[in-house]
Amino acid sequence: MTRYAIRGGKQGKERLKLLAEIMLPTTSRLLGDAGLRAGMTCLDVACGGGDVTLYLARKVGPHGRVIGIDADAEIIALARQDAAAGKLDNVEFRVADAQLCAGAGEQDLVYARFILTHLSAPARCVDAMVGASRRGGVVVVEDIDFAGSFCHPHCAAYQRYTDLYRQVVKCRSGDPDIGPKLPGMLRRAGLQRVQVNVVQPTFIEGDGKFVAAITMARIADSLVAEGLASEDEIESVIAGLNAAAQDPETVMGLPRVFQSWGMRA
């Protein structure tokens, strides 16, 4: 059973939107390398707020079709509103478990970002993604190696945040450092021509420096529930992260992000 450490809903969507903006340059390049083109059918697994889903819909155009699935009904409802506001009628959002992918054997491209890290059985999700793709189709995944997070100069609040994040994900049966394992997972699922790339968005200014503080706030409930930190400590860590983000001398990086993709034979 999956127990997500990061709280979702409307505020969760705002965090995901910020991440999507940060990741857009590297994710768009990844999808291009994987062969995304007009007219494709695509599936975005655990699509969250639907930012990548809508990007895919614009790229495949009116002759293509995109489905986004996520288990969070509230966030799916918000994604549908965004699709309507953008007047995109080639996209559909469904409430569904990531491990129960839609459209068996039909998709030209199946994509997932930052979901496998939260799953107790990530290989089962990868198998479902492969099963949802057609022969000759491509499966694309992006996920984190949280151990690769960094802040310079050293920041005690940032170190505590990264330690607590990794601990709570492990408590919830996830793997916070799953990134390097992705190519092997894709190969074991039967994909061919598996490729890998690593990116790490890094900031000296701007909203990207506040991702750590925002994420800390979104895992607060899980940390308290698991007995890993008190509310007072959490508030102190968030204050320290915000102070570091506001310091123009601080360089702050997101976790390393592994990108891997392969073709279904």
N, C-alpha and C positions, 0 to 999 in steps of 0.2 A: 504494500500500500504506500502511495506517495503522500508525504506530509511536507508541503512546501514551507521552507523557512522564511520566505519573503512574502509579506502581506500584499495581496492584490487589490482589486477594486479600483475606484476612480483615482486615488492617489498613487496606486501602483502603476496605473496607466501613464500618469505624468512622469514617473521615474523611467518607465520603458520608452516613452517618447524622447526623453533626453538621451538615453542610451542609443536609441535609433539614430538620432541626429549625429551623435559622436561616431557611430559605427558606419554611417552611410557611405563615406568614401571607400572604406575597405570592403564592406559587404557588397557594394555595387560592383567593385572590381572583381571580387570573388565570383559573383553570379555571372558576370561576363566571361570570365575564364572557364566557368563550368558549362557555358554554351547557351545561356539565356537569350532568347530571341522572340520576335513577334510571332504570334499564332500558337504559342505553346500552351499546354495545360499544366498548371502548377498546383502544388499543395504546400501550404505553410503550416507546419506542425507546431502546436503550442505557440500560436501566433501572438499571444498577448494582446496589446492594443491595436495590432494590425498594421503597424507602420511598414513592415517589409511586405506584407500581403498587398497593400495598396501600391507599393513601389512595383511589385511584380505585375499587378494588374495594368499599370500604366505601360510597362515595358512590353507585355505580350499583346496589348492593343485589343481592338474590338473583335478580332478573330480568335483571340486566346481566351482562356478561362482560368480563374484562380479561386481556390478554396482555402480559407483559413479556419483552423480548428483550435479550440482552447477549452479547458475545463471550467474556466471562470466565466459564469454566465453574465455577471455584471460588466466585465471588461469586453465581452463579445458584443453586448448591446451597445456599448460606446463605440466599438469599431464599426458596427453597422451604421451608426449615425455619421461617422466620418466618411464612409463609403458613399452614403446618400448625399452628403454635403459636397463631395467631390464629383458627383454625378457619374460614378463608375458603376456600370451595370454588368460588367464582366467578372464580378467578384461576389463571393458568397461566404458568409461567416456562420459557422456551426459550433454549438456547444458539444464538445466531444473529448474523450481522453486521448492523450498523445499516443498511447499504445494501441489505439483502435483506429488507425488511419483510414480515411475514406477513399473510395475509388480504387479498389484493388486492381492492380495491373493496368491502370489507365493514365497515370500521370507522366508527362515528359520530364518534369523536374519536381523533386520533393526536397523541401528545405526545413531545417530546424536550427534555432539558435538559443543557447543558454537554457536548454531543457534537460538534456541528458545528465547534467551535473546534479539535478535534483531527484533523479529516479533511483529506486533501489535495484531495478533491473534494466539498466539502460540498453543492454544488448537486445532486449525484447522490443524496445521502441525502434531501434535501428532495423531489426528484422521486419517490423511492420512497415517502416518507411520503404524498404526495398520491395516489399510485397505490393505497396501502393504504386510503385513505378512500373512503367512498361518496359519491355525488353529494349535495350538501347537507350533507356532513360537514364537520368543522372540523379544521384542522391547527394545532397550538400549539407554539411553540418558545421556549426561554429560553436565552440564551447571553451570554458575557462580553465586556466591553470592558476588558481588563486594564490598559490605559493610564490608566483612571480610578481605579485603586487609590490610596489615600492613607493617610497616617499623620501625625498632628499631636501634638506638634511633630515637626519633621523627625527622621528616624531613619535613619542610614546603613545599618544592617542591612536595614531595610525597603526602602530604595531599591535596594540590591544584590539583594535577593530578587526584587523586581518586574522588574528588568532581566534577571536570570538566567532567570526564568520565561518571559518573552517571547522571549528568545533560544532557549531549548531547544525551545519549541513550534514556533518558526519552523524550527529545525534538523530537526524531525520532520515538516516539511511542513504544519503547522497554521497557524492564524491566531488569535493571542491576543487580537486586538481586533475580532473578527468581529461583535460585537453590533449596531453601527449598520447593518450590511449586511443584517440579517435581513428587514426589510420588503420590500426590493427583491428578495431571493431568493424570497420567497413569491409576490410578484407575477409574477416571471418563470416560476415553476412553474405559473402559471395560476390561482392563488387569487384570489378576489374579496373585497371588503369588508375588506381587510387593515388591521389595527389595530396600534398600537405603544405600549408603555409602558416606563418606565425606573425601576428600583428600585436601592437601594444600602444593604444592611444595614450599620449602623455601630454601634460599641460603645465604651463607656468602661469596661465591666467584663464579666465573664462569659466563658464558653467561646469565644464568637465572636472574642475578641481573640487566641486561640491558633491560628486557622485558618491564618494565614500560616506559623507555625513548623511546623505539622503538614504543610502542603503542601510546604514546603521539604524536609522529611525524605523525603516521598514522591517528589520529583523528583531526589533526590540521585544515584541510580544513573544516570539519564539525563544529568545534568550532567557527571558524571565520564566517562561513555562518549563524550560529545560533545566532551570537552576544554574545557569552559567554566569549570570550577571544580575545585579540589582538594578532597579529603576534609577537610583541615584548614580550608580557607576555609568550606566548607559547615557544619562544626561551629560555627565562629565566628559565621556569620550566624544559625544557629538559636539560639545562645545570646543574641545581640543581640535577636532577635525575641521570645524568651521574656521577656527583661528588660523590653522595651517593653510587652509584654502585661500584665506584673505591675505596671507603673507606673500608679497611679490617675489621673495627669494626662494620660496618653496616650489619644488618640481614634484608633481604627483602623477603617478601612472595608474591606469586601470590594471586589472589582472591581465596576464598574457592571454591572448585569444588564439586558439588553434583553429585553423580552417582546413577542412578535409573534404574531399569529394571523389566520387567514383561512378563508374557506369555499370548498369545492370546488364549482364550478358544475355 
